[in-house]
Amino acid sequence: MDIDFETLRRDTPGCKGNIIHLNNAGASLMPQPVLSALSGHVELESRIGGYEAAAASEDAISGFYDAIAALLNGHRDEVAFLDSATRAWHAAFHAMEWHPADVILTARSEYNANMVSFLHARKRYGIEFRLVPDTVDGTIDTEALRAMICPKTRLICLSHMPTNDGLVNPVEEVGKIAREHGLPFLLDACQSAGQMPLDVEAIGCTMVSATGRKYLRGPRGTGFLWAHADWIEKLEPYALDIRSASWCSASSYKIADGAQRFELWENNIAGQIALGEAARYAMAADIGAMWPRIQELARALREKIDGREGFSVHDQGTIRSGIVTFSHPRLSAAEIVAHLHSRHTINTSLSASQLTRADLAARGVSHMVRASVHAYNTTSELDALVEALVAMARQKDTGLPHANKNNKASNTSIGVEQ
Ligand SMILES: *Cc1c(COP(=O)(O)O)cnc(C)c1O
């Protein structure tokens, strides 16, 4: 089915201004129904009281669990609302019982905060983590993964789509291996949730963490954890309160059933309701139809940038996402991002090349520009980006000021961070 991209743009207040938003892997622009759900609940709180507003919004709050369950093909009791993907990931990770010498297997493309957390867990729990090698296209080598599983292996962790590379990891193959060995598989779906269809049954993962603000187009400060019903009972949350547990007697308590055990009583309820709305909006817009459009826009953008005026594109992977990363040998990624933003109102972001990318280290590329497209972006927006990049590189090479009719002093602010 073809989606109506004009409607996607019409629904998006941010598309009506003069910005070109290519920072969807950072935070996408919220569509109006999400914005209305968010501001509507805050407004209600201000009018009738926060607790009273929550009581009056029971159906909308409950709808969050149904929406996320439908997004993932899971069950509503397997869904917890948290304030970020990192919080969700840690809620799962620290709910496992860790013993010295336990082994975690992960990929070289794993999200850097997760890597830091493995180092932390190594110090704190005495666990080990091992990096599974990549195949030639930068995705996890599933044969190597299979060969690295040992009696001490306790968990497989993988980022579906890394934050700073267009590659898409073969999660279904990883899930199959995890299932064969009865191992839990914690999937970081931060960039894939809302970008491509996700089916936890087909993937075979045990836990999924994701954020609200990226491709799902929810508000900031929202995220969720999904945990398979068969595993929830084995996961003991690291923080208990009156929502995650109940106090039964002076010396006993009971941990809540289902994924509610990962939540705390105090919540950003407006954010939760709005994230439910975002998931419903994404499904109504048809993620299955948005995904090929995102891929096609990103593919075209890579083609337009790579090799042009010295720019090179760094994305790996055979199947690629909406994330496009590139650099220039004589322009720093920071100055490109700042210049695009201040002179052209084009939003991109600065991405550090992963420590594990030896090819980039060898070429001296420590930072890249990340332009991440969503289905509401247009070809003419991509052309505007390419035009701005070409002008910037030519100016660098000739030393002439940028061709910017409206601002004679345009070259003076190059390098200014936003
Ligand atoms: C953004 C991102 C995260 C962290 O999400 P937060 O909501 O900021 O905690 C985790 N993993 C990946 C792959 C990401 O891109």
The ligand as a Gaussian input file, in Angstrom:
#p B3LYP/6-31G(d) Opt

LIG

0 1
 C       19.553000       6.756000      21.050000
 C       19.974000       5.355000      21.283000
 C       19.931000       4.801000      22.575000
 C       19.600000       5.615000      23.804000
 O       18.299000       6.083000      23.849000
 P       17.867000       7.080000      25.021000
 O       16.391000       7.204000      24.911000
 O       18.600000       8.349000      24.769000
 O       18.297000       6.475000      26.299000
 C       20.237000       3.467000      22.709000
 N       20.592000       2.715000      21.657000
 C       20.656000       3.207000      20.400000
 C       21.050000       2.301000      19.273000
 C       20.358000       4.554000      20.182000
 O       20.440000       5.049000      18.939000

